[in-house]
Amino acid sequence: MLRKILLHGFGAGILAAIAALVYQQIYFKSLGADFSTVISAAGIVATSVGATLLASFAYGFLFQKSLKDKAPVVFNLLLLLLSFVSIAGPFAVKLPLELEAPELFPGLTVPMHFFPALAWLALSPLFDPVKVISKAE
């Protein structure tokens, strides 16, 4: 079971990293705002995969063992809450003074904070199918 949860986390991390890298390129091409000196492609991939693997460990070791059937609901709500809380980070970052258009930095990074949670939720049906209970049961 833990292997399946870790695979879920790794898959979600890769999906989130791809989405973030595509978004970064679209953002750069449409606005010309280059923040590659502040956030690198390797950093985006490492952060995305690391965050979802950490979430996998939390889900597997904490939530499933203690909350049993309610684990997916509680975990998903907490994951979304943490995503919202994490967006304070990009607004607090002190960027180098020589960087052009620093006011565009949150517009690049804030959506990226939601990609791991979105990827986790998107892949959840593949790894943890919802059990449908019929009225006959």
NORVENCOR-V337055 format. One record per residue. RES is the residue in one letter. OMEGA is omega in whole degrees, -180 to 180 (NA if undefined). Layout:
# NORVENCOR-V337055
res: [RES,RES]
omega: [OMEGA,OMEGA]
This chain:
# NORVENCOR-V337055
res: [M,L,R,K,I,L,L,H,G,F,G,A,G,I,L,A,A,I,A,A,L,V,Y,Q,Q,I,Y,F,K,S,L,G,A,D,F,S,T,V,I,S,A,A,G,I,V,A,T,S,V,G,A,T,L,L,A,S,F,A,Y,G,F,L,F,Q,K,S,L,K,D,K,A,P,V,V,F,N,L,L,L,L,L,L,S,F,V,S,I,A,G,P,F,A,V,K,L,P,L,E,L,E,A,P,E,L,F,P,G,L,T,V,P,M,H,F,F,P,A,L,A,W,L,A,L,S,P,L,F,D,P,V,K,V,I,S,K,A,E]
omega: [180,179,179,179,178,176,175,180,180,178,178,179,178,178,179,179,178,179,-179,179,176,179,179,180,178,-180,180,-177,-178,-177,-178,-180,-178,179,-177,177,-179,177,-178,177,179,178,178,-180,-179,-180,-179,-179,179,-179,-178,175,176,177,179,178,179,-179,-177,-174,-176,-171,-178,-178,-175,-175,178,-174,-179,-176,-178,-178,-179,-180,-179,177,178,178,178,178,178,177,178,-180,-176,-178,175,-179,-179,179,-178,-177,175,-178,176,-177,-178,-179,178,176,-179,180,178,-177,178,178,176,-169,-177,178,-180,179,180,-177,178,179,178,179,178,-179,179,-178,-178,180,179,-174,-179,-176,177,178,180,-179,179,-180,-179,-178,NA]
